[in-house]
Amino acid sequence: MSKNLNHQDWVVQQFNKYLRKQYRDVIIHSSIIEGVLRNESKKGSFDQASKALLRSGKINSTEFRVFNEVREIRNNLVHESFRNQLVQNDIDGLRDELMKKYMKHIR
């Protein structure tokens, strides 16, 4: 890993030069999960969709917790990194945590 970039330098590195494959992959995976849940529930947000599916019995509480963890980590990775200007190591840590969640549940 390179030096711990500040937020502005990280954004320039990621979006002006290239989008790292690892970062892109976790965003794509979480977007697919969100899309499936929203489509199945007919709700407008990730949070509303998973809650509606839990209430309807289409997912169980364990699945709800997993989806909620994915949603929270994804939101931190995307929204909080820009709002709170996380540094590169924080962003990389969230990305790695989210990928570990995916890998744990697809095996």
PAZAPA-4460 file (N, C-alpha, C; in steps of 0.05 Angstrom, whole numbers, plus 32768, in hexadecimal, padded with zeros to 4 digits):
% residues 107
    n_x    n_y    n_z   ca_x   ca_y   ca_z    c_x    c_y    c_z   seq   type   mol
   8011   7FE9   8000   8000   8000   8000   8012   8019   8000     1      M     A
   8009   802D   7FF1   8019   8045   7FF0   8014   8056   8008     2      S     A
   8020   806E   8009   801D   807F   8020   8000   8085   8025     3      K     A
   7FFA   808E   803D   7FDF   8094   8046   7FD7   80AF   803A     4      N     A
   7FC9   80AF   8023   7FC1   80C7   8016   7FAB   80D5   8025     5      L     A
   7FAA   80F0   8023   7F93   80FE   802E   7F7C   80FA   801B     6      N     A
   7F64   8104   8023   7F4C   80FF   8013   7F4E   810A   7FF7     7      H     A
   7F56   8123   7FF4   7F57   812F   7FDA   7F6A   8120   7FC7     8      Q     A
   7F82   8119   7FD1   7F95   810A   7FC1   7F8A   80EE   7FBA     9      D     A
   7F7C   80E1   7FCC   7F70   80C7   7FC7   7F5C   80C9   7FB1    10      W     A
   7F4A   80DD   7FB2   7F35   80E0   7F9D   7F43   80E5   7F82    11      V     A
   7F57   80F5   7F81   7F65   80FA   7F68   7F71   80DF   7F5E    12      V     A
   7F7E   80D0   7F6F   7F8A   80B7   7F67   7F75   80A3   7F5D    13      Q     A
   7F5F   80A1   7F6B   7F4B   808D   7F64   7F3B   8094   7F4C    14      Q     A
   7F33   80AD   7F4A   7F1F   80B4   7F35   7F2B   80C3   7F1E    15      F     A
   7F41   80D0   7F21   7F4D   80DF   7F0A   7F60   80CD   7EFA    16      N     A
   7F6E   80BB   7F08   7F81   80AA   7EFA   7F74   808F   7EF3    17      K     A
   7F68   8082   7F07   7F5C   8068   7F03   7F4B   8062   7F1B    18      Y     A
   7F39   804E   7F17   7F29   8044   7F2D   7F33   8029   7F34    19      L     A
   7F3F   8026   7F4B   7F4A   800C   7F53   7F36   7FF6   7F50    20      R     A
   7F40   7FE0   7F46   7F2F   7FC8   7F41   7F22   7FBF   7F5B    21      K     A
   7F31   7FBF   7F71   7F26   7FB6   7F8B   7F10   7FC8   7F94    22      Q     A
   7F14   7FE2   7F92   7F00   7FF5   7F9B   7EE7   7FF2   7F89    23      Y     A
   7EEB   7FF1   7F6F   7ED5   7FEE   7F5C   7EC5   7FD4   7F62    24      R     A
   7ED3   7FBE   7F68   7EC5   7FA5   7F6C   7EB3   7FA6   7F85    25      D     A
   7EBB   7FB1   7F9B   7EAA   7FB2   7FB2   7E92   7FC4   7FAE    26      V     A
   7E95   7FD9   7F9F   7E7F   7FEB   7F99   7E6B   7FDC   7F87    27      I     A
   7E75   7FCE   7F73   7E64   7FBE   7F61   7E55   7FA9   7F70    28      I     A
   7E63   7F9A   7F81   7E56   7F84   7F91   7E40   7F8F   7FA3    29      H     A
   7E45   7FA4   7FB1   7E31   7FAF   7FC3   7E1A   7FBB   7FB3    30      S     A
   7E1F   7FC6   7F9B   7E0A   7FD1   7F8A   7DF8   7FBA   7F80    31      S     A
   7E04   7FA4   7F79   7DF4   7F8D   7F71   7DE2   7F83   7F87    32      I     A
   7DED   7F80   7F9F   7DDD   7F78   7FB6   7DC6   7F8B   7FBB    33      I     A
   7DCC   7FA5   7FBB   7DB8   7FB9   7FBF   7DA3   7FB7   7FA9    34      E     A
   7DAB   7FB4   7F90   7D98   7FB3   7F7A   7D85   7F9B   7F7D    35      G     A
   7D90   7F84   7F84   7D7F   7F6C   7F87   7D6B   7F70   7F9E    36      V     A
   7D74   7F7B   7FB4   7D62   7F7F   7FCB   7D4C   7F94   7FC4    37      L     A
   7D54   7FA9   7FB7   7D41   7FBE   7FAF   7D2D   7FB4   7F9B    38      R     A
   7D36   7FA4   7F88   7D24   7F98   7F74   7D11   7F85   7F80    39      N     A
   7D1B   7F74   7F92   7D0A   7F60   7F9F   7CF5   7F6C   7FB1    40      E     A
   7CFD   7F82   7FBF   7CEB   7F8E   7FD2   7CDA   7FA5   7FC7    41      S     A
   7CE2   7FAF   7FB0   7CD5   7FC7   7FA4   7CD8   7FE0   7FB5    42      K     A
   7CED   7FE1   7FC6   7CF2   7FF8   7FD7   7D08   8009   7FCB    43      K     A
   7D0A   8022   7FD3   7D1C   8035   7FC7   7D38   8036   7FD2    44      G     A
   7D3D   802A   7FE9   7D59   802C   7FF4   7D61   8010   7FFE    45      S     A
   7D7B   800E   8001   7D87   7FF5   800A   7D7B   7FEE   8026    46      F     A
   7D7B   8002   8037   7D70   7FFD   8053   7D53   7FF5   8052    47      D     A
   7D43   8004   8044   7D26   7FFE   8042   7D21   7FE2   8036    48      Q     A
   7D31   7FDB   8022   7D2E   7FC2   8014   7D34   7FAA   8027    49      A     A
   7D4A   7FAB   8035   7D50   7F95   8047   7D3D   7F93   805E    50      S     A
   7D33   7FA9   8068   7D1F   7FA8   807E   7D05   7F9C   8074    51      K     A
   7CFD   7FA4   805B   7CE4   7F9A   8050   7CE6   7F7C   804B    52      A     A
   7CFD   7F73   8041   7D00   7F56   803C   7D01   7F46   8056    53      L     A
   7D0C   7F52   806B   7D0C   7F44   8085   7CF0   7F42   808F    54      L     A
   7CE0   7F58   808E   7CC4   7F57   8097   7CB4   7F43   8088    55      R     A
   7CB9   7F40   806E   7CA9   7F2E   805D   7CB2   7F11   8060    56      S     A
   7CC8   7F0C   806E   7CD2   7EF1   8071   7CE3   7EE7   805A    57      G     A
   7CE9   7EF8   8046   7CF9   7EEF   802F   7D16   7EEC   8036    58      K     A
   7D1F   7EFA   804B   7D3A   7EF6   8056   7D37   7EF2   8074    59      I     A
   7D4A   7EE5   8080   7D4A   7EE1   809D   7D5B   7EF6   80AB    60      N     A
   7D5B   7EF5   80C5   7D6A   7F0A   80D4   7D88   7F09   80D0    61      S     A
   7D93   7EF1   80CB   7DAF   7EEF   80C5   7DB6   7EFC   80AB    62      T     A
   7DA5   7EF7   8096   7DA9   7F04   807C   7DA6   7F22   807E    63      E     A
   7D92   7F2A   808E   7D8E   7F47   8092   7DA7   7F54   809E    64      F     A
   7DB3   7F47   80B2   7DCB   7F52   80BF   7DE2   7F55   80AB    65      R     A
   7DE5   7F40   809A   7DFA   7F41   8086   7DF5   7F58   8072    66      V     A
   7DDD   7F5A   8068   7DD6   7F70   8055   7DDA   7F8B   8062    67      F     A
   7DD2   7F8D   807C   7DD5   7FA6   808A   7DF3   7FAD   808E    68      N     A
   7E04   7F99   8094   7E20   7F9E   8096   7E2C   7FA8   807C    69      E     A
   7E24   7F9B   8066   7E2D   7FA3   804B   7E25   7FC0   8046    70      V     A
   7E0C   7FC6   804C   7E02   7FE1   8047   7E12   7FF6   8058    71      R     A
   7E16   7FF0   8071   7E25   8003   8082   7E42   8007   8079    72      E     A
   7E4F   7FF1   8072   7E6B   7FF4   8069   7E6C   8002   804F    73      I     A
   7E5A   7FFB   803C   7E59   8008   8022   7E54   8026   8026    74      R     A
   7E41   802D   8037   7E3B   804A   803C   7E54   8058   8047    75      N     A
   7E61   804B   805A   7E7A   8057   8065   7E8E   805B   804F    76      N     A
   7E91   8046   803F   7EA6   8047   802A   7EA0   805D   8016    77      L     A
   7E87   8060   800D   7E80   8073   7FF8   7E7A   808E   8004    78      V     A
   7E66   8090   8016   7E5D   80AA   801F   7E70   80B6   8033    79      H     A
   7E78   80A7   8047   7E89   80B3   805D   7EA5   80BA   8053    80      E     A
   7EAE   80AB   803F   7EC9   80B1   8035   7ECA   80CD   8029    81      S     A
   7EB4   80D6   801D   7EB3   80F0   8011   7EAB   8105   8026    82      F     A
   7E97   80FF   8036   7E8E   8112   804A   7EA3   8117   8060    83      R     A
   7EAF   8102   806A   7EC2   8105   8080   7EDF   8105   8077    84      N     A
   7EE3   8103   805D   7EFD   8104   8052   7F10   80F0   805F    85      Q     A
   7F08   80D6   805D   7F19   80C1   8067   7F34   80C0   8058    86      L     A
   7F48   80B7   8064   7F62   80B4   8057   7F63   8099   804A    87      V     A
   7F77   8095   8039   7F79   807C   8029   7F78   8063   8039    88      Q     A
   7F86   8062   8050   7F86   8049   8060   7F6A   8043   806B    89      N     A
   7F5B   8057   8072   7F40   8053   807C   7F2E   8048   8065    90      D     A
   7F30   8054   804E   7F21   804B   8037   7F28   802F   802F    91      I     A
   7F42   8029   802E   7F4B   800E   8027   7F41   7FFA   803C    92      D     A
   7F41   8001   8056   7F37   7FEF   806B   7F1A   7FE9   8068    93      G     A
   7F09   7FFD   8061   7EED   7FF8   805D   7EE8   7FE7   8044    94      L     A
   7EF7   7FEC   802F   7EF6   7FDC   8017   7EFC   7FBE   801D    95      R     A
   7F12   7FBA   802C   7F1A   7F9F   8033   7F05   7F91   8045    96      D     A
   7EFA   7FA0   8058   7EE5   7F95   806A   7ECD   7F8C   805A    97      E     A
   7EC4   7F9C   8047   7EAD   7F96   8037   7EB3   7F7D   8026    98      L     A
   7ECA   7F7B   801A   7ED1   7F64   800A   7ED1   7F4B   801B    99      M     A
   7EDB   7F4D   8033   7EDB   7F35   8045   7EBF   7F2C   804B   100      K     A
   7EAC   7F3F   804E   7E90   7F37   8053   7E85   7F28   803B   101      K     A
   7E8B   7F31   8023   7E82   7F23   800B   7E8D   7F07   800A   102      Y     A
   7EA7   7F05   800E   7EB5   7EEB   800C   7EAB   7ED7   8021   103      M     A
   7EA6   7EE1   8039   7E9C   7ED0   804F   7E81   7EC4   8048   104      K     A
   7E70   7ED3   803A   7E55   7EC9   8036   7E50   7EBC   801B   105      H     A
   7E64   7EBC   8009   7E60   7EAE   7FF0   7E6E   7E93   7FEF   106      I     A
   7E7C   7E8C   8003   7E8A   7E72   8004   7E78   7E5C   800E   107      R     A
***
